Structures are given as structure tokens and as C-alpha cells.
């Protein structure tokens, strides 16, 4: 089989590094044997995993060659699967630095990592991202559309197992109460700013259409 993720990421320099490490033959057999191209379109298991996540990390590259990684989060379903090659999410106003948006003006390539820490599962995606103003009243802001080029599941051996993120909502009342007692000390750390523990970041769940 031919592996779409390897076709993109296994550059000559990467293959040389694999050869020095002794893994080149293994990857050549597994990912570069020719035939039908796989891992270019999302399947039902990938779609279900994506739609269940509450955050992801996205990397872009500037015109000076520097990578930039951004975190995006929301309720399950905020990263919407339109079809086997298309993902959409709404980019709401944040700190107005526009680093990712600016980078995309010169290079539309993006890399995403989605982590399920509780189950130690990690999905990597490569794609091209386009930006436009959203016309959907349920998702105001910039509509970010990712055309998926390839994906791959990561080995879970180095993925931390942590269920704490799933406990945050249940403990939010305790955290909010505790934060009040911390306020006198916060100005020493963040002058003029007091964290708001009561808010949540979310874009709202949307109707999800799985790939055909």
C-alpha cells in the first residue's frame, strides 16, 4: 500500500535519518510498497474520534520559516467533520494577534494533533486551510475549512494517561470558590489581572455529518 501521511512527511532528509537509525527498511515495507493510496480520507473511526474531541493543536509556518502552534478548544463537535476530506471549525475572536491567520496568507499548509489523554489516543492530520467570514448565524466568526491531505494514528507509548480534564467541569464550583481566596496574591503574579474561573470556552455543538 501507499501511505498518504508518509508520502508527505518522509522527505529525503527524513528517510536518511531513518536509515541511520535502522528503521528505514521497516517503514519502506509498511508505507511505501505501492498500490492503493491509504490514509488520505477519513474513515468512520477517525470521524467519530474527531467529533468527540474538545481541543486540538494546530501548527502553521510563517513566511520567515518559523512554526507556530496554536491551541483551539470547545465543546465536543466544535471541530466538524463535513466529509471524508473536509473539516470545519469557527475561529472566534481571541487576543487579536492573528498569527495563524497571517501565516496562512503565505502558506496554507497546517498540521493538527488531536489528543484523547484519558484513552491515550492521538491522531495526526495534515491539510490545507482556507479562511472566510462565516455566514452561519450559529457559528459567527471566521470559518476555517481544512482540506485533509493525510492522517496517521500515533503510537500511544509516550502519551500520558490523564483523566483530569474530564473532571474540570464537575469541580468548577470548588475552583471558583477557591479562586476568591487567592485573589489577594494574584497581583504579584499578574499585575492588574484576576483570572476568571467561571467562564468556559466553547463554540457550541453542531449537527455532524459523518463521511460517506
Secondary structure, DSSP 8 states (H G I E B T S, - for coil): -EEHHHHHH--HHHHHHHHHHT-HHHHHHHHBS-SSEESSS--HHHHHHHHH-SEEEEEEE-TTS-EEEEEEE-STTSSEEEETTEEEEEE---SS--HHHHHHTT--EEEEEEEETTTTEEEEEEEEEEEEE---TTS-SEEEEEEEEEEEE--GGG-----HHHHTTTTHHHHHHHHHHHHHHHHHHSTT-----S--------------
